[in-house]
Amino acid sequence: MRYISDKDPTEFRERLFVAIGVVFFIFSVLVVRLWYLQVMKSHYFGELSLNNRIRVTKTPAPRGLILARDGTILAENRPGFDLAITPEDVEDMEKTLATLENLVGVDRAVLRKRIERARGRPPFKSVKLKKDLSWEEMVRVAIYRFELPGVSIEVGPKRNYPFGEMTAHLIGYVGEITPKEQEKLRRAGKTSYSLGDIIGKSGVEALYESILKGIDGGRQIEVDAHGRLIKVTKEIPPFPGNNLRLTIDVQAQLALWEALEGKAGAGVAMDPRNGRILAMVSTPSFDPNLLVSGITEEDWQSMINNPFRVFTNRAIQGQYPPASTFKVITAAAALEEGLIEPSTRMYAGPVFRFGGHEYRDWKPTGHGNIGIEEAIIRSADTFFYQVGLMVGIERLARYATMFGFGRKTGMGFGTEKPGLVPTPAWKKENHGTIWYDGETILTAIGQGFLLTTPLQLVNAYSAIANGGTLYLPQLVDTIESPGGEVIKRFEPVELGRLNISEGTLTLIREALRGVVAHEEGTAHHLNVDGLRIAGKTGTAQVVRFKKRVKDIEKIPYKHRDHAWFVGFAPYDEPRIVVVVIVEHGGFGSQSAAPIALKVIKTYLEGVNQEEGMLSAEYTRRERH
């Protein structure tokens, strides 16, 4: 009391007011914070509270099947088990990751990276840590399930490709959607995709994503405090995607794959009557099943850094000089423009000299005095050097464009390349220089700047085989419901007609038959009884040598010529057109032609057998 009485009451009151002010400020902060949590964030924390007990999970829909034309399954679904984690339910993340590292054999740094990559996802949405667990891994995780809150095993359909590498570039593969892909789909008005969803990445899987993707279902589940399932309170089943029946003939596809295996190249087989693709192979290839089940970073880097570019579909992305296969277009231009007649004969020697340069023929002795049909049969370079100069680059470009070169076929694959039909204007724009007649000479025999894809070349020859109709290449025959009911049937689509007379087309077809049937034809060894093959070989130069080297083994691999063959059969009633390119394969007659022969023979034997069975069945019904 004495102490207080000795003090100034004013000083005491000031301190009291300060203390009251501090208490009031702290109380105000607490009230504001409480109001913020209770009012402003009530929905958020209410959702968190609800998610601690009731959650909604997505049930992925099985993708539609992809079938060959005879019903053989090319892409299907199988049960798959993924290791997942819900970070909000994990009590000790480091301890959990260390345990999982021992159970499933994935480095904890990799697991942590996968969790960090999924930031931005909705609360309580699981993150996949490892796809396609083995049975042993599932058992180990299940044993520790009570010690791993937040860790779960998710069951869902996994894509399976029974033929693996054989159909990889054609069918493509699926994978988890990326944020970039999701944003692109969102801008296109497709908002049903979320991070973690599966989407077609390439091939038919990507091209027909909207057809193959089903409608996802969902489950409302009740969980305990550790995120473990207690019971399912509500469930909406998923609806599978529609099936695709392709135009692919499995036996032709298998024959093409086996013949190309071990080489870098591509092949395409087409029905010239309607533009339907019967086979399409690109080698070397990759196993799409590895990408579905999950692949290590090391293996992925090994695949994408492979010098042979295993992910490149050479059938639609490979752009090569068409070489001597282009000579029929040069011939058609000269005949249609009236520059030469079928009876015109010219001297085709071993060398053609023009502008101070020498342009050699593939045959050291030349061919003598020959006509246009014989020039095609013998593939006489020096003959077509002269014809090319007569036609000129502008008309050569116009006829090449008419046959479908220099533009995408419209098949639908976004990765398809357009090839290149050069013109003086193109060279001026891209190289800043004028066009030289020597470049016209090279273009006339399919060299120089001229580039084509195997798909473009098979389409052009299909038009020659069928009498002048250029069709849209088609891969899909029908779209079918999950129950097998036909929803849509694809009919042939004409892109246009070749403005070429029937007389010229007949001469070219007869010359192409002579390439195989005539003793001096460059593919005479394909003259197999009963097949009646017509076609054209081609050898596309990669490096120009002063002298022709017959033994390609003496040439470094990267400097060897590309080998072409394109042909159709039967000659008088074409049912199949096949094109084959073997990169650095040397001569087309040696490397590419035998591959095409195997495909043609396999396909026609299958067709004859099928038609024989149908005929027998028809006869049986008639008798009854």
VEXGU-323328 format. One record per atom (N, C-alpha, C): residue in one letter; x negated, z, y negated. Coordinates in steps of 0.2 Angstrom, whole numbers, plus 5000, padded with zeros to 4 digits. Layout:
AXZY...
END
This chain:
M499650005006M500050005000M499650004994R499150044994R498650044989R498349974987Y498249944993Y497849874992Y498349834989I498949834991I499449784988I499549804980S499649864979S499749884972S499249864968D498549864970D498049844966D498049764965K498449734968K498449654967K498949634962D498749574960D499249544955D499849514959P500449534957P501049504961P501049424960T500849404955T500849324954T500449294959E499849314960E499449284965E499649284972F500049344973F500349344980F500849294981R501249294976R501849244976R501649174977E501049154974E500849084974E500649074982R500249114985R500049104991R500649104996L501149144995L501749144999L502049074999F502149044993F502448984992F502048924995V501348934995V500948884999V501148885006A501148945009A501248955016A501948935018I502448945014I503148925015I503148845015G502748815010G502748745010G502448705016V501848745018V501548715024V502048715030V502348775031V502848785037V503348735036F503648725030F504148675029F503948605031F503348585028F503048515030F502948505037I502748555041I502648545048I503348535051F503748585049F504448575052F504748505051S504648485045S504948415043S504648365047V504048365048V503648315053V503948315060L504048375062L504348385069L505048355069V505448375064V506148345063V506148265063V505748245059V505748165059V505548135065R505048165068R504748145075R505348145080L505648205080L506248215085L506748155084W506948145077W507448095075W507248025078Y506548015077Y506247945079Y506347935087L506147995090L506147985098L506947985100Q507348025097Q508048025100Q508447975097V508347945091V508747895089V508447825089M507847815086M507547755086M507347725093K507047775097K506747755103K507247775109S507847785107S508247815113S508347765118H508447695116H508547645121H507947635126Y507347635123Y506747625126Y506647685131F506647745129F506547805134F507147815139G507747785136G508247795141G508147745147E507847685145E507647635150E507147665155L506647695152L506147725156L506347775161S506847815158S507147865162S507547835168L507947785166L508347755171L507847715177N507347685174N506847655179N506447705183N506447765181N506147815185N506647835191R507247815191R507747825196R508047765199I508247715194I508647655196I508247595194R508047555198R507647495196R507947425199V507847375195V508147305198V507447265199T507447245205T506947205208T507147135209K506747085208K506947015210K506746995217T507246955220T507146935227T506946855227P506346835228P506246765227P506646725232A506846665229A507246615233A506746575237P506846555244P506446515247P506446445244R505846415244R505846345241R506146295246G506446235244G506646185249G506146165253L506346135259L505846105263L505646035261I505046015263I504845945261I504745915268L505045855269L505045825276L504845755275A504545735281A504345655281A505045625283R505045555283R505645515284R505945525291D505545545296D505845565302D506045635303G505945675298G506145745299G505545795300T504945765301T504345805302T504245855296I504145915297I504045965291I503345955288L503345945282L502745935278L502545995274A503146035272A503046095268A503646145270E503446205272E503946255274E503846315271N504246365273N504146435271N504046485277R503646535276R503546585281R503546655278P503646705282P503646775279P502946795276G502946825271G502246845268G502346915265F501746955265F501747025263F501147025258D501347055252D500847055247D500847135245L500147155243L500047215241L500147215233A500647265231A500847275224A500747345222I500647345215I500647415212I501047415205T501347475204T501747485198T501347535194P500947515189P500547565186P500847625183E501547615181E501847675178E501947735183D501947715189D502047765195D501447795197V500847765195V500247795198V500047855195E499847905198E499647975196E498847965194D498447945198D497747935197D497547865199M497447825194M497347755195M496647745198E496147775196E495447765199E495447785206K495747845208K495747865215K496147815219T496647795216T497147745220T496747675221L496347655216L496047595217L495447595222A495147655222A494547675226A494847675233T495447695234T495747705241T495947635243L496247595239L496447525241L495847485242E495247495239E494647455240E494447465247N494547525250N494347535257N494847505262L495447505260L495947485264L496047415265V495947375260V496047305260V495447265258G494947295257G494247255256G494247215250V494547235245V494447205238V494147255233D493647225230D493247275225D493747295220R493647365218R494047395213R494047365206A493447335205A493347295198A493847235198V493947205204V494347145204V495047175204L495247225207L495947255207L496147275200R495647305196R495747325189R495847265185K495447215186K495547155182K496247125183R496447125189R497147095190R497747135187I497647205186I498047245183I498047235175E497447225173E497347215165E497647145163R497547095168R497847025167R498547025166A498947075169A499647075169A499947115163R499547135159R499747175153R500347135149G500847165146G501347125143G501947115147R501847135154R502447125158R502947185156P503647175159P504147225157P503947295161P504147355158P503947415161P504247415168F503847445173F503947455180F504047395184K503747335181K503747275185K503047285189S503047265195S502447275199S501947215198V501347235200V500847185199V500547175206K500447105208K500147095214K499447095214L499147135219L498447145220L498147105225K498447095230K498247045236K498747015239K498746945240K499246915243K499146905251D499646895254D499646885262D499146935265L499446995266L499047045269L499047035277S498547045280S498547045287S498947095290W499047095297W499447145300W499047215300E498347215301E497947275301E497947305294E497947265289E497947285282E498647325280M499147295282M499847325281M499847385285V499647395291V499647455294V499247515291R498647495288R498247545285R498547565278V498847525274V499147535268V499747585270A500147565275A500747605277A500547675279I500047685282I499747755284I499647795278Y499447765273Y499247805267Y499847805261R500347785263R500947765258R501047835254F501047895257F501247955254F500647975249E500047955250E499547965246E499447915240L499847865240L499747805235L500347795232P500647845227P501247835223P501147775219G501647725218G501547665214G501347605218V501047615224V500847565228V501347545233S501547475234S502047455238S501847385242I502147365247I502047305250I502747265249E502647205246E503247165245E503247105250V503847095252V504047045257V504346985253G504146925255G504446865252G504246805256P504546745254P504346685257P503646655255K503246635259K502646605257K502646525259R502346485255R502346415257R501846405262N501946355267N501546345272N501546265273Y500946235274Y500846165274Y500546145281P500946125286P500746115293P500146075293F500146015289F499645965290F499045975285G499046035282G498446055278G498145995273E497445985274E497145935270E497445865270M497745845276M497945785277M498545765272T498945805269T499445795264T499345825258A498745855257A498645905251A498745865244H498445805243H498545775237H499245745236L499545735241L500245705241L500745755240I500745815244I501245865243I501045915238G500445925237G500245975232G500246045234Y500246095230Y500246165232Y500646205226V500746265228V501146305223V500646365221G500846405216G500446455214G500846495209E500546555207E500846595202E500846565195I501446565191I501446535185I500946565180T500646525176T500246555170T500646565164P500346605159P500746615153P500846555149K500346505150K500346445146K500946395149E500946395156E501546365159E502146395158Q502246455158Q502846495156Q503046475149E502646475144E502746455137E503046385137K502646335140K502846265140K503546255143L503746295148L504446285151L504946325146R504746375143R505146405138R505346355133R504846325130R505046275125R505446215127A505446205134A505846155137A506546175139G506646245137G507346265138G507446295145K506846305149K506846335156K506646405155T507146455155T506946525153T506946565160S507046535165S507146575171S506546595175Y505946575172Y505346595175Y505046655171S504746695175S504346755172S503746765176L503246795173L502546805175L502646835183G502246805187G502246825194G502646775198D503046735195D503446685199D503046625202I503246595207I502946545210I503146475207I502746425206I502846365203I502446315206G502746245207G502346195209G501746175205K501146165207K500546155203K500346085203S500446045209S500245975209S500745945214G500645875214G500945835219G501745835219V502045825225V502745835225V503045895223E502645955225E502846025223E502946025216A502545995212A502646005204A503145945202L503045885204L503545835202L504245855203Y504445885208Y505145895210Y505245975210E504946005205E504946085205E505746105204S506046075200S506746085198S507246075204I507046035209I507446025215I507246075220L506646085221L506346135227L506446205225K506446225219K506546295217K507246315218G507346375221G508046395223G508246445217I508746485218I509046535213I508846605216D508446635212D508246705214D508746755215G508746795220G509246855220G508946915217G509246975218G508947035216G509247095219R508947155219R509147215222R509147265216Q509647315216Q509647375212Q509447425217I508947465216I508647515221I508547575217E508647635221E508547695219E507847725222V507447745217V506747775219V506647845218D506147875221D506047945220D505547945214A505248005213A504848025207A504147985208H504047965214H503347925215H503447855215G504147825214G504247755214G504347735221R504447775226R504647755233R505347745234L505547695238L506247675239L506647725242I507147745240I507647785243I508247755246K508547705242K509047665245K509247605241V509547555243V509747495240V510447505238T510647505231T511247525229T511647455228K511347405226K511647335225K511247285227E511447225230E511047175231E511347105230I511047055227I511246985227I510746945230P510946905236P510546875240P510246805236P509646785237P509446725234P509746665238F509646605234F509946545237F509346495237P509246465243P508646425244P508746355240G508146325238G508146265235G508346205239N508446155236N508646095240N508046065244N508146025249N507645995253N507445925250L506845905252L506645835250L506445795256R506745735258R506545695263R506145635260L505545635262L505045585259L505145515262T504845465260T504745405263T504145395267I503745455268I503145455271I503245445279D502845395282D502845395289D502245435292V502345485296V501845535298V501345495302Q501445455306Q500945415310Q500445375306A500745345301A500345305297A499945345292Q500245405290Q499845455286Q499245485290L499345495297L498845525301L498345475302A498545415304A498045365305A497545345299L497845345293L497445335287L497045395286W497245455287W496845515286W496245515291E496345505297E495845505302E495345455301A495545395298A495045335297A494645355291L494945385286L494545405280L494145465280E494345515285E493945575285E493245565285G492845605281G492145605281G491945555276K492345525272K492145475267K492445495260A492245475255A492545485248A492945415247G493545425246G493945365245G494745385245A495145325246A495845335246A496145275249G496845285251G497145235254G497945245252V498245195251V499045195250V499345135254A499845155258A500245105261A500945105258M501245045258M501845035254M502344985258D502944995258D503444945261D503544895255P503344835256P503444785250P504144765249R504544785253R505244765253R505644805248N505344865246N505744915242N505344955238G504644955239G504244995235G504145065238R504345085244R504345155246R503645165249I503345225247I502645245250I502745265257L502345235261L502245255268L501745305270A501145295266A500645345267A500245345261M499945405259M499445415253M498945465255V498345445255V497845495257V497245485252S496945545250S496345545246S495845595249T495245575250T494745615253T494045615248P493745665249P493845725253P494445765250S494645815254S495345845252S495145925252F495745965252F495646035252F496246065256D496246125258D496746155262D497246195257P497846165256P498246205251P498446275253N498446285260N498646355262N498146405260L497546385258L497046435256L497246455249L497546415245L497746425238L498346465238V498846465243V499446495243V499346575245S498846585250S498746645253S498246685249G497946655244G497446695240G496746675242I496346655237I495646635238I495246675233T494646685236T494146725232T493846685226E493646725221E493346685215E492746645217E492346665222E491746625224E492046555228D492546565232D492746505235D493146455231W493446485226W493746445221W493246405217Q492746435214Q492246405211Q491846355215S491746365221S491446315226S491946255226M492546265226M493046205227M493046165220I493046195215I493146155208I492446125206N491946155209N491246125207N490946085212N491346065217N491146015222N491045945219P490445925220P490245855217P490745795219F491045805224F491545755227F492245765224R492345815220R492945815216R493545825221V493645875225V494145875230V494845885227F494945905221F495645905218F495845845215T495345795215T495545725212T495945685217N496545665215N496945615220N496745545218R496245525222R495945455220R496445405221A496945415224A497445355225A497845345218I497845395214I498245385208I497745395202Q497245435203Q496745455197Q496145415198G495945385203G495345355204G495345285200Q494945265196Q494945205192Q494345165194Y494445105197Y493845065199Y493944995197P493344955197P493444885196P493744855202P494244815202P494544785208P494144735212A493644715209A493144665212A493544605214S493344575220S493644515222S494444515224T494644575225T495444575226T495744555219F495444545214F495744525208F495744445207K495344415212K495344345211K495944305212V496444335216V497144305216V497444305210I497344355205I497644345199I497344295194T496744285195T496344235191T496644165194A496644155200A496944095203A497644085201A498044135201A498744125199A498744105191A498344135187A498344115180A498144045179A497644015183A497343955182A497943905184L498243915190L498743865193L499343865188E499543925186E500243925182E500143895175E499443895172E499343875166E499143795166G499143765172G499043695173G498243685172L497843725173L497143715171L496743685178I497043705183I496843675190I497443655194E497343615199E497943595204E497743625210P498143635215P497943655222P497443605225S497443545223S497043495226S496343495222T496243525216T495643525212T495043555216R494543515216R493943545220R493343545215M492943605215M492343615211M491743635215Y491143625212Y490543645216Y490443715215A490443755220A490243825220A489643835223G489043835219G488443845222G488143915222P487543925224P487343995225P487244035218V487143995212V487144025206V487543985201F487844015196F488143985190F487744005184R487543955180R487143965174R487543955168F487544005164F487944005158F487644045152G487544015146G487344055141G486644085142G486244055146G485544085147G485544135152H486144145155H486144195161H486244165167E486044195173E486244175180E486744225183Y487344195185Y487844235189Y487844215196R487544255200R487444245207R488144245211D488144205217D488644215222D488444265227W488944295231W488744345236W488444305242K488544245242K488244205248K487644165245P487044175248P486444145245P486444075245T486744045249T486743965250T487343935246G487743975243G488343945240G488843925245H489443885242H489943865247H490043785246G489743755242G489843685241G490443665237N490743605239N491243585235N491943605238I492243655235I492843685238I493443685233G494043695236G494643705232G494843775231I495443785228I495643855226I495743895232E496143865237E496343905243E495643925247E495243875248E494643895251E494143945247A494243945241A493843985237A494044065238I494744065239I495044135240I494744155247I494844115252I494644125259I493944155259R493544115256R492744135256R492544185251S493044195246S492844235241S492244215237A492344145235A491744115231A491744135224D491244175222D491144205216D491044145211T490544105212T490344045207T490944005206F491443995210F492043955209F492443995204F492544055204F492944095200F492644105193Y491944105193Y491644115187Y491844055182Q491943995185Q492143935181Q492843935179V493243955184V493943965183V494144015178G493744065178G493844125173G493744095166L493244055165L493044025158L493643985156M493943945161M494443895159M495043935157V495243995160V495844035158V495744065152G495144105151G495044145145G495244215146I494944255142I495144325143I495844345141E496144315136E496744335133E497344315139R497244255142R497744245147R497544285154L496944295155L496844335161L497144405160A497044435154A497344495152A498144495153R498444445150R499144435151R499444435158Y499044395162Y499244395169Y499144455173A498644495171A498444555174A498944605173T499244605166T499744655164T500444635168M500544575169M501144555172M501144575179F500544585183F500544615189F500544685190G500544715184G500644795184G499944825182F499444795181F498744825179F498744845172G498344905171G498344925164G498844975162R499344995166R499845045164R500045085170K500345145169K500545185175K501145145178T501145165185T501645125189T502345155187G502345225185G503045255184G503245295189M502745305194M502945345200M503145415199G502845445193G503145515191G502545565191F502045555194F501445605194F501145605187G501145665184G500845665177G500145655177T499845655182T499045645182T498845575184E499345535185E499245465186E498845435180K498345395182K497945355177K498145285176P498145255170P498345185169P497945135170G497245145172G496845085173G496645055166L496344995166L496144965160L496144885161V496544855156V496444785156V496144765149P495544745149P495144735143P495344675139T495344675133T495444615128T494944625123P494844565119P494344565113P494544625108A495244635107A495444685102A495244755105W495344765111W495144825114W494444845113K494044795115K493344805114K493044815107K493444775102K493244785095K493444865093E493944885095E494244955093E493845005097N493644995103N493245055107N492545045107H492244985106H491544975106H491244945099G491644925095G491444905088G491044835089T491144795094T490844735095T491344675097I491044615097I491544565099I491444555106W491944515109W491944495116W491544435117Y491144435123Y490744385125Y491044345131D490844285131D491144245137D490844265144G490244295143G489944325150G490444385152E490744415148E491244475150E491844445153T492044385151T492644345154T492444325161I491844305162I491544285168I491644345173L491444405171L491444455175L492144485177T492544475172T493244495172T493644455178A493444395178A493744345182A493644365190I493144395191I493044415198I493144495199G493444525194G493644595195G493144645193Q492644625189Q492144665187Q492144685180G491544705177G491544725170G491944785168F492344775162F492744835160F493444845164L493644795168L494244795171L494244855176L494844895176L494844955180L495644955183T495644975189T496344985192T496345045197T496945075198T496945125203T497245095210P497045125216P497345105222P498045085222L498445135219L499145125218L499345065215Q499045045209Q499244985205Q499044925210L498544925213L498344865217L498844855223V499044905226V499444905232V500144875229N500344895223N500944875220N500944805219A500344775216A500244705214A500344665220Y499944685225Y499944645232Y500644645235S501044695234S501744705237S502144645234A502044635227A502444585224A502244515226I501644505228I501344445231I501744435238A501744485242A501944485248A502744475249N503144505244N503844495244N504144445241G503744405237G503944345234G504044355226G503744405224G503744405216G504044465213T504344515217T504644575214T504244635214L504144665208L503744725207L504244785207Y504144825212Y504544885213Y504244945210L504644995208L504445065206L504245095213P503545115213P503345155219P503745215220Q504045225226Q504445285227Q504245325233L504245395232L504045445237L504645475241V505245485237V505745525240V506345475242D506545485248D507145445251D507745485249T507845545251T508445585249T508345655247I508745685243I508845755241I509345785246E509245835249E509745865254E509845935253S510445965254S510546035253S510246075259P510146135258P509846175263P510146165270G510746145270G511146135276G511046065279G510646025275G510545955278G511045905275E511445915271E511945865268E511545825262V511645765263V511345725258V511645725251I511245745246I511545755239I511445695235K510845665236K510645605232K510245555236R510345495236R509945445240R509645395235F508945395235F508645355230F508645275233E508845235228E508845165230E508245125226P508045075229P507445035226P507545015219V507045025215V507145005208V506644955206E506844895204E506444835202E506144855195L505544845194L505144845188L505144785184G505244725188G505244665185G505044605190R505044545188R504844495192R504244455189L503844435194L503244395192L503444325189N503244315184N503344245181N502844195184I502944195191I502444145194I502944105199S502744035199S503143995203S503044005211E503543995215E503544005222E502943965225G502843905222G502243865225G501643895224T501543935219T500843965218T500844025222L501444065223L501444125227L501344105234T501644045236T501544025243T500744005245L500443975240L499743955241L499344015241I499444065237I499044135237I499144165244R499744175246R499944205253R499544175258E499544105258E499244065264E498444075263A498244075257A497544095256A497344165259L497744215257L497644275260L497644285267R498144245270R498144245278R497444205280G497244155277G496644125279G496044175278V496044225274V495444275273V495344305280V495944315284V495944345290V495844295296A496344245296A496344195301A495844145302H495544125296H495044075296H494344095298E494044055302E493344075304E492844095299E492944065293E492444085287E492744135282G493344165284G493644215280G493244275280T493244315275T492844375274T493144435278A493744425281A493944485285A494244455292H493844405294H494044375300H494144415306H493744475306H493744515312H494344555312L494844555307L495444585307L496044545311N495844485313N496244435316N496444455323V496844505323V497044535330V497744505332D497744485338D498344455341D498944495340G499544465337G500144495336G500244525329L499744545326L499844575319L499944535313R499644475313R499644425308R499544455301I498944475300I498744515294I498544465289A498744475283A498444435277A498144485272G497544465269G497244515264G496644495261K496344535257K495744515253K495244575253T494644555254T494144605253T493844605246G493544665245G493244665238G492644715238T492044695234T491544745234T491344755227A491544815224A491444825217A490744855216Q490344815212Q489644835210Q489644905206V489244945208V489145005204V488544995199V488044975202V487344955199V487244885200R487044845195R486844775196R486144765198F486044745204F485344725207F485144655206K484444645205K484144575204K484344535210K484244575216K484344535223K484844575227R485244545230R485744575234R485444605240V485644675242V485344715247V485844715253K485744685258K486244685264K486244755267D485744795268D485644855271D485844905266I486444935266I486644985261I486245055262E486045065268E485645125269E485045125265K484745075263K484145075259K484245085251I484945085249I485145105243I485345175242P485145205236P485345275235P486145275235Y486445335238Y487145335239Y487545325232K487345355227K487745345220K487645275217H487145235220H487145165218H487445115222R487745135228R488045085232R488745065230D488845005232D489544975229D490145005232H490645005229H491345025232H491644975236A491944995241A492244945246A492944945246W493244885245W493944875244W494244835250F494844845252F495244795256F495944815254V496344755253V497044765252V497344705257G497844725261G498244675265G498944695267F499244645270F499944655272F500044625279A500544645282A500744615289A501444635290P501844595295P501644525297P501644475291Y501144425291Y501044385286Y501744345284D502144325288D502744285287D503344335286E503344395287E503844445286E503544515285P503244525279P502844585277P503344645278R503044695281R503344765282R502944815279I502244805278I501844855276I501244825272V501044855266V500444835262V500044895262V499344885263V498944935263V498344925259V498144975255V497544965251V497045025253V496445005253V495945055255V495345045250I495045105247I494445105243I494045155246V493445135248V492845185250V492345185245E492245245242E491745245237E491045245240H490645195237H489945185239H489945165246G490445135248G490445115255G490145045257G489945015252G489644945253G490144895253F490044845258F490444785259F491244805261G491744775257G492344795259G492544775266S492344715269S492444695275S492244745281Q491644775279Q491344825284Q491644895284S491744925278S491944995277S492745005276A493044955272A493744975270A494244935275A494044875277A494544835281A494744865288P494244895292P494444925298P494944985297I494845015291I495345075290I496045045289A496144995285A496744965284A497044935291L496644905295L496844885302L497144935306K496844995306K497045055310K497745075307V497845075301V498545095298V499045045299I498844985298I499344925300I499544925307K499144935311K499244925318K499644985320T499545045318T499845105320T500645105317Y500645085311Y501345085308Y501745025312L501544965313L501944915316L502144935323E501644965327E501844985333E502345035333G502345085329G502945135328G503545095326V503545045322V504145015320V504444975325N504044935329N504244905335N504544945340Q504245005341Q504545055346Q505245075344E505245095337E505845125335E506445065335E506245005333E506744955333E506944935340G506444945345G506644935352G507144985355M507045045353M507445105355M508145095352L508245065346L508845055342L509244995346S508844945348S509144885351S509444905358A509044945361A509244975368A509845015367E509945055362E510545095361E511145055359Y510945005355Y511544955353Y511844925359T511344895364T511544865370T511944905374R511744975375R512045015379R512845035377R512845035370R513545045367R513944985368E513644925368E514044865369E514344865376R513944885380R514144875387R514744925389H514744985385H515245035386H515845015382
END
